Protein backbone atom coordinates (compact mmCIF):
# COMPACT_ATOMS: atom_id res chain seq x y z
CA UNK A 1 0.00 0.00 0.00
CA UNK A 2 1.34 3.43 -0.94
CA UNK A 3 2.20 5.93 1.81
CA UNK A 4 1.55 8.86 -0.51
CA UNK A 5 -1.67 10.70 0.35
CA UNK A 6 -3.90 12.47 -2.16
CA UNK A 7 -3.20 15.81 -0.49
CA UNK A 8 0.46 15.45 -1.41
CA UNK A 9 0.27 13.78 -4.80
CA UNK A 10 -2.53 15.98 -6.16
CA UNK A 11 -1.71 19.36 -4.69
CA UNK A 12 -2.10 22.23 -7.18
CA UNK A 13 -1.09 25.81 -6.40
CA UNK A 14 -3.40 28.77 -6.95
CA UNK A 15 -1.17 29.95 -9.80
CA UNK A 16 -1.35 26.58 -11.54
CA UNK A 17 -5.13 26.53 -11.06
CA UNK A 18 -5.29 29.97 -12.66
CA UNK A 19 -3.33 28.64 -15.63
CA UNK A 20 -5.78 25.76 -15.91
CA UNK A 21 -8.85 28.01 -16.16
CA UNK A 22 -7.36 30.42 -18.73
CA UNK A 23 -8.98 28.59 -21.71
CA UNK A 24 -12.40 28.75 -20.03
CA UNK A 25 -12.08 32.47 -19.34
CA UNK A 26 -10.75 33.19 -22.81
CA UNK A 27 -13.58 31.25 -24.46
CA UNK A 28 -16.12 33.39 -22.64
CA UNK A 29 -14.44 36.48 -24.11
CA UNK A 30 -14.49 34.87 -27.54
CA UNK A 31 -18.22 34.19 -27.24
CA UNK A 32 -18.83 37.81 -26.25
CA UNK A 33 -16.72 39.14 -29.11
CA UNK A 34 -18.53 36.96 -31.67
CA UNK A 35 -21.99 37.95 -30.47
CA UNK A 36 -21.33 41.64 -29.91
CA UNK A 37 -18.51 42.48 -32.32
CA UNK A 38 -20.68 42.85 -35.42
CA UNK A 39 -20.82 46.63 -35.04
CA UNK A 40 -17.03 46.88 -35.06
CA UNK A 41 -14.82 46.95 -38.17
CA UNK A 42 -14.01 43.45 -39.38
CA UNK A 43 -10.45 42.51 -38.31
CA UNK A 44 -8.10 40.67 -40.66
CA UNK A 45 -8.47 36.89 -40.59
CA UNK A 46 -5.41 36.37 -38.40
CA UNK A 47 -7.09 38.54 -35.74
CA UNK A 48 -10.37 36.63 -35.84
CA UNK A 49 -11.39 35.79 -32.22
CA UNK A 50 -11.54 32.05 -32.85
CA UNK A 51 -8.09 31.93 -34.41
CA UNK A 52 -6.63 34.09 -31.64
CA UNK A 53 -8.19 31.72 -29.11
CA UNK A 54 -6.73 28.73 -30.93
CA UNK A 55 -3.30 30.40 -30.88
CA UNK A 56 -3.62 31.03 -27.13
CA UNK A 57 -4.57 27.41 -26.48
CA UNK A 58 -1.70 26.12 -28.62
CA UNK A 59 0.76 28.38 -26.80
CA UNK A 60 -0.55 27.03 -23.50
CA UNK A 61 -0.24 23.47 -24.77
CA UNK A 62 3.35 24.06 -25.82
CA UNK A 63 4.14 25.68 -22.47
CA UNK A 64 2.61 22.70 -20.71
CA UNK A 65 4.83 20.29 -22.63
CA UNK A 66 7.89 22.40 -21.84
CA UNK A 67 6.88 22.40 -18.16
CA UNK A 68 6.74 18.59 -18.12
CA UNK A 69 2.96 18.35 -18.53
CA UNK A 70 1.56 19.27 -15.11
CA UNK A 71 -2.17 18.97 -14.42
CA UNK A 72 -3.08 22.43 -15.78
CA UNK A 73 -1.69 21.42 -19.19
CA UNK A 74 -4.53 18.91 -19.62
CA UNK A 75 -6.92 21.84 -19.78
CA UNK A 76 -5.08 23.23 -22.79
CA UNK A 77 -4.87 19.76 -24.33
CA UNK A 78 -8.64 19.32 -24.03
CA UNK A 79 -9.35 22.67 -25.64
CA UNK A 80 -6.74 22.10 -28.36
CA UNK A 81 -8.52 18.89 -29.38
CA UNK A 82 -11.95 20.55 -29.25
CA UNK A 83 -10.75 23.43 -31.42
CA UNK A 84 -8.98 21.16 -33.92
CA UNK A 85 -12.25 19.25 -34.37
CA UNK A 86 -14.47 22.35 -34.41
CA UNK A 87 -12.33 24.45 -36.73
CA UNK A 88 -11.56 21.63 -39.16
CA UNK A 89 -14.70 22.54 -41.11
CA UNK A 90 -15.12 26.21 -40.20
CA UNK A 91 -15.82 29.07 -42.59
CA UNK A 92 -14.32 32.46 -41.73
CA UNK A 93 -16.03 35.56 -43.14
CA UNK A 94 -17.71 33.37 -45.75
CA UNK A 95 -14.47 33.39 -47.75
CA UNK A 96 -11.87 31.33 -45.91
CA UNK A 97 -12.52 27.65 -45.24
CA UNK A 98 -10.50 25.78 -42.64
CA UNK A 99 -10.06 22.04 -43.07
CA UNK A 100 -8.65 18.93 -41.42
CA UNK A 101 -5.17 20.42 -41.45
CA UNK A 102 -6.19 22.17 -38.22
CA UNK A 103 -5.43 18.85 -36.53
CA UNK A 104 -1.79 19.28 -37.48
CA UNK A 105 -1.45 22.39 -35.31
CA UNK A 106 -1.69 20.75 -31.86
CA UNK A 107 0.34 17.79 -33.11
CA UNK A 108 3.03 20.10 -34.48
CA UNK A 109 3.13 22.17 -31.29
CA UNK A 110 3.45 19.04 -29.19
CA UNK A 111 6.28 17.64 -31.32
CA UNK A 112 8.15 20.96 -31.45
CA UNK A 113 7.92 21.33 -27.68
CA UNK A 114 9.21 17.78 -27.20
CA UNK A 115 12.12 18.57 -29.51
CA UNK A 116 12.84 21.72 -27.53
CA UNK A 117 12.85 19.67 -24.33
CA UNK A 118 15.02 17.01 -25.99
CA UNK A 119 13.12 14.49 -23.93
CA UNK A 120 10.06 12.28 -24.12
CA UNK A 121 9.41 12.85 -20.43
CA UNK A 122 6.41 15.19 -21.01
CA UNK A 123 4.70 12.54 -23.16
CA UNK A 124 5.34 9.95 -20.49
CA UNK A 125 3.97 12.36 -17.86
CA UNK A 126 0.84 12.94 -19.97
CA UNK A 127 0.11 9.22 -20.29
CA UNK A 128 1.04 8.46 -16.68
CA UNK A 129 -1.21 11.26 -15.49
CA UNK A 130 -4.17 9.91 -17.42
CA UNK A 131 -3.57 6.42 -16.08
CA UNK A 132 -3.09 7.46 -12.44
CA UNK A 133 -5.87 10.07 -12.30
CA UNK A 134 -8.97 9.22 -14.31
CA UNK A 135 -10.61 12.51 -13.28
CA UNK A 136 -8.55 14.08 -16.07
CA UNK A 137 -10.91 12.34 -18.50
CA UNK A 138 -13.77 14.12 -16.75
CA UNK A 139 -11.92 17.40 -17.25
CA UNK A 140 -11.96 16.72 -20.98
CA UNK A 141 -15.70 16.00 -20.88
CA UNK A 142 -16.20 19.15 -18.82
CA UNK A 143 -14.32 21.23 -21.39
CA UNK A 144 -16.52 19.89 -24.19
CA UNK A 145 -19.77 20.76 -22.40
CA UNK A 146 -18.36 24.15 -21.40
CA UNK A 147 -17.70 24.77 -25.09
CA UNK A 148 -21.32 23.93 -25.89
CA UNK A 149 -22.83 25.84 -22.99
CA UNK A 150 -20.95 29.13 -23.35
CA UNK A 151 -21.36 29.24 -27.14
CA UNK A 152 -24.99 30.49 -27.16
CA UNK A 153 -25.13 30.01 -30.91
CA UNK A 154 -28.05 31.84 -32.59
CA UNK A 155 -29.23 33.08 -29.21
CA UNK A 156 -30.93 36.48 -29.21
CA UNK A 157 -31.88 36.97 -25.58
CA UNK A 158 -32.04 40.70 -24.72
CA UNK A 159 -29.69 40.06 -21.78
CA UNK A 160 -27.43 37.63 -23.62
CA UNK A 161 -24.25 39.33 -22.37
CA UNK A 162 -25.28 38.67 -18.76
CA UNK A 163 -25.90 35.00 -19.49
CA UNK A 164 -22.57 34.53 -21.29
CA UNK A 165 -20.72 36.13 -18.39
CA UNK A 166 -22.65 34.06 -15.82
CA UNK A 167 -22.04 30.79 -17.71
CA UNK A 168 -18.35 31.60 -18.10
CA UNK A 169 -17.99 32.32 -14.39
CA UNK A 170 -19.78 29.06 -13.57
CA UNK A 171 -17.49 26.88 -15.69
CA UNK A 172 -14.41 28.80 -14.52
CA UNK A 173 -15.40 28.22 -10.89
CA UNK A 174 -15.92 24.52 -11.50
CA UNK A 175 -12.52 24.21 -13.17
CA UNK A 176 -10.82 26.33 -10.48
CA UNK A 177 -12.06 24.13 -7.64
CA UNK A 178 -11.21 21.04 -9.67
CA UNK A 179 -7.57 22.10 -9.77
CA UNK A 180 -7.51 23.23 -6.16
CA UNK A 181 -9.12 20.13 -4.62
CA UNK A 182 -6.88 17.27 -3.58
CA UNK A 183 -9.27 14.29 -3.34
CA UNK A 184 -10.50 12.76 -6.59
CA UNK A 185 -14.16 12.72 -5.53
CA UNK A 186 -13.99 16.40 -4.59
CA UNK A 187 -12.45 17.25 -7.95
CA UNK A 188 -15.17 15.60 -10.01
CA UNK A 189 -17.86 17.04 -7.75
CA UNK A 190 -16.42 20.47 -8.53
CA UNK A 191 -16.77 19.76 -12.24
CA UNK A 192 -20.27 18.34 -11.86
CA UNK A 193 -21.34 21.39 -9.83
CA UNK A 194 -19.91 23.72 -12.46
CA UNK A 195 -21.77 21.91 -15.24
CA UNK A 196 -25.06 21.89 -13.35
CA UNK A 197 -24.73 25.60 -12.59
CA UNK A 198 -24.04 26.31 -16.26
CA UNK A 199 -27.03 24.22 -17.35
CA UNK A 200 -29.32 26.06 -14.91
CA UNK A 201 -28.14 29.38 -16.37
CA UNK A 202 -28.71 28.11 -19.91
CA UNK A 203 -32.14 26.84 -18.87
CA UNK A 204 -33.11 30.24 -17.44
CA UNK A 205 -31.93 31.82 -20.67
CA UNK A 206 -34.09 29.54 -22.82
CA UNK A 207 -37.12 30.12 -20.58
CA UNK A 208 -36.94 33.89 -20.84
CA UNK A 209 -36.79 34.56 -24.60
CA UNK A 210 -38.99 33.39 -27.45
CA UNK A 211 -36.64 30.94 -29.11
CA UNK A 212 -39.55 28.92 -30.51
CA UNK A 213 -40.68 31.85 -32.64
CA UNK A 214 -37.10 32.53 -33.77
CA UNK A 215 -36.62 28.94 -34.94
CA UNK A 216 -40.20 28.69 -36.19
CA UNK A 217 -40.90 25.81 -33.79
CA UNK A 218 -44.34 24.98 -32.40
CA UNK A 219 -45.21 26.10 -28.88
CA UNK A 220 -45.05 22.48 -27.72
CA UNK A 221 -41.37 22.17 -28.70
CA UNK A 222 -38.91 21.28 -25.96
CA UNK A 223 -35.62 23.14 -25.59
CA UNK A 224 -34.12 20.05 -23.97
CA UNK A 225 -35.50 16.66 -24.97
CA UNK A 226 -36.02 14.07 -22.20
CA UNK A 227 -33.54 11.77 -23.96
CA UNK A 228 -30.97 14.56 -23.78
CA UNK A 229 -31.62 14.90 -20.05
CA UNK A 230 -31.04 11.17 -19.59
CA UNK A 231 -27.84 11.41 -21.63
CA UNK A 232 -26.54 14.30 -19.53
CA UNK A 233 -27.37 12.40 -16.34
CA UNK A 234 -25.38 9.43 -17.66
CA UNK A 235 -22.42 11.69 -18.46
CA UNK A 236 -22.50 13.18 -14.96
CA UNK A 237 -22.65 9.68 -13.47
CA UNK A 238 -19.62 8.61 -15.53
CA UNK A 239 -17.74 11.70 -14.35
CA UNK A 240 -18.50 10.81 -10.76
CA UNK A 241 -17.36 7.24 -11.44
CA UNK A 242 -13.94 8.47 -12.58
CA UNK A 243 -13.54 10.26 -9.27
CA UNK A 244 -14.73 7.29 -7.25
CA UNK A 245 -12.44 4.84 -9.02
CA UNK A 246 -9.47 7.21 -8.93
CA UNK A 247 -9.88 7.68 -5.19
CA UNK A 248 -10.17 3.94 -4.65
CA UNK A 249 -6.99 3.34 -6.64
CA UNK A 250 -5.07 5.91 -4.59
CA UNK A 251 -5.59 3.80 -1.47
CA UNK A 252 -3.60 0.90 -2.89
N, C-alpha and C positions, 0 to 999 in steps of 0.2 A: 504494500500500500504506500502511495506517495505521501511524503510529509509536506508537500507544497500545497498551500491553501489557496482558494480562489482569490482572496483579497490580495495575495502577492503576485500570482501568475497573471491576473487579469486587470491589474491596476492601470488606469489611464489618466494622465494629467489633464487639467483643465485646458491647457494649451493644445494638447493632442485632440481632445474632444472638440475644441473649436475648429481645428483643421478638418475633422471628420464631418462637421455640419456645413462646411463652406459650400459644397455642391447644392445642398438643399436651400440655403439662403440665396445663392446665385440664381437658382432656377425660379424662385419666386420673383426676383427682379426681371428675369427674362420674360416671364408670363405677363408682368405689368407692362414691360416695354412693348410687347407684341400687341397687347390689347389697347394700349393708350398712346402708342407712338405714331398712329396714322396721321396725326395733324402736323407732325414734324417732317422736315425734309428727309427724303429717303437716303440713308447712308450707303456708301459703296458696299459691295457684297462682302468684302472681307471684314466689314464692321457690322454685319448683320448680327443681331443678338444671339441667335442660335449658334452661329459659327464662333462668336466670341466665347460663348459658354462652353462649347466643345473644346476650344483651345485652353480655357481655364482648367477643365477637367483633365485634359491630356497632360498639362503641366503638372497638375497635382499627382497624376498617376506616375509620371516620370520621377517626381520628387519622392514619392513613396517607395519606388524601386531603389532609388539611390540611398534612401534611409534604411533599407533592409526590410521593407514591407511590414511596418507596424500596423496595428489594427485600423487606424484612421485611413490607411491607404486602400482598404477594401471598399470604403465609401466611394472613392474616386474610380476604382475598378468597376463597381456596379454601374455608376453613371456613364462611364466610358462605353460599356457594353450596350446600355440602353440607347445612348446617342448613336452609336455605330449602326444599330438596328433601325432606329427611327429615321435617321438622316440618309440611310442608304437608298431611299426612294422619295427624297424631298425636293420639291420645287422651290426655288428662291426667286422672288419677284416675277414669277411666271416666265422667266427666261432661262435661268440656270437650273439644271437638273443634276442633283447628286445621285450617286449610284453605289453599288456594292464595294467600291474602292474605299468607302469610308471605314470599312472594317480594317483596312491596312494601317490606319492611323494609330489606334491603340496598340496594335501588334508592333508597328515600327517604333513607337515610343518605348515600349517595354524592352525590345531588343537593344535599342540604342542605349537605354539606361543600364542594362546588363553589361553591355560592352564598356560603358564608362566605369562601371564598378569593377570590371575585370573579374567577375565572380558570378557563379550561379546561386549564391547564397540567398538573394532575394526571392528567386523562384522557389527554392526549397522552403523558405519561410512562408511564402504564400500558400503552398500546398500543405505544409505542416499545420499552419493556422486553421485552414479549412477542416483538416482532419481532427484536430484537437478541440476546436470550438465550432460546433455546428450552428451556433446562433449567427455566425457570419452569413450563412445561407439565408436566414431570416432577414438580415440586413439588406441583402440583395432583393428579396421580395418586397421589403419595405420601400426601397428606393423606387421600384417599379410602380407601386401603388401611389407613392408620393408624386411621381411623374404624371400619372393619370389624374390625380385629385387636384393638383395645383394648376393644371393646364387650363381648365375652364374654356374649352374650345367651343366656339359659337355660342357663348353665353352673353346675354345682353341684360343682365340684372342692373337696375339703376345704381346699386351700391356694389358693383362688381369689385372695385378696388379694395373695399373693406374685406370682402370674402377672400380675395387672393392673399391679402396680408395675413388674415386670420388663419387660413389653411397653411400658409408658409410657416407661421410661428408654431402651429401645432406639430407639423412634421419635424421642424427643427428641434422643438422641445423633446419629442420622442427620441430623435437621434442623439441629442445631447445626453440625455439620461442613460441611453443605451451605452454610450462610451464611458460614462462616469460610474456606472454600476459595476460591481465586482462579481456578483453571483450570476450564473447563467439565466436562472429563472427571472431574476430582477431585470436583466437586460432585455429579454424577449417581452416581458410585461411592459417595459417602457415603450417598445416598438408597437405593441398591440394597442396600448393606450393612445399613442400618437395617431395611429391609423383610425381608431374609433373616433377620436376627437375631430380628425379631418373629415371623416364621413358624416358626422353630425353637422358640421359646418356646410358641407356640400348639400346635405339634405335640406337644411334651412334655406339655402340659396334656391334650390329647385322648388321649394314650397312657396316662395315669395316673389316669383316672377312668372309670367305666362308663357312658359316654354312650349306648351302644347300648341298654342296659336302660332308661335314662331316656326315650329316644325310642321305645322298643319296636321297635327295629331288629334284624334278624338279626345273628348273630355275624360273618357274612361281609361286613357293610356297611363301606364305606370312609368315613373321615372326610373325606378329600380324594380326589375322583375323578381318574383319570388325565387326563381332558380338562381339568379345572381346573388341574392341574399344567402342562399344555402352555400353557394360557391365561396363567398367571402368568409362565411363562418368556418368552412373547411380549411381555408387558407390560414385563418387565425389559429385554428386548432393545430395545424401543422407547425406553425411558428412556435406555439407554446411547446409542442413536442420536442423541437430542437433544443429549447432551453432545458426541458426536463431531462432529456437524454444526456446533454452536455454536462449538466450538474451531476448526474449519476456517475458518469465516466470519470469526473474529477475526483471522486472518492476512492478510486481504485488505482 
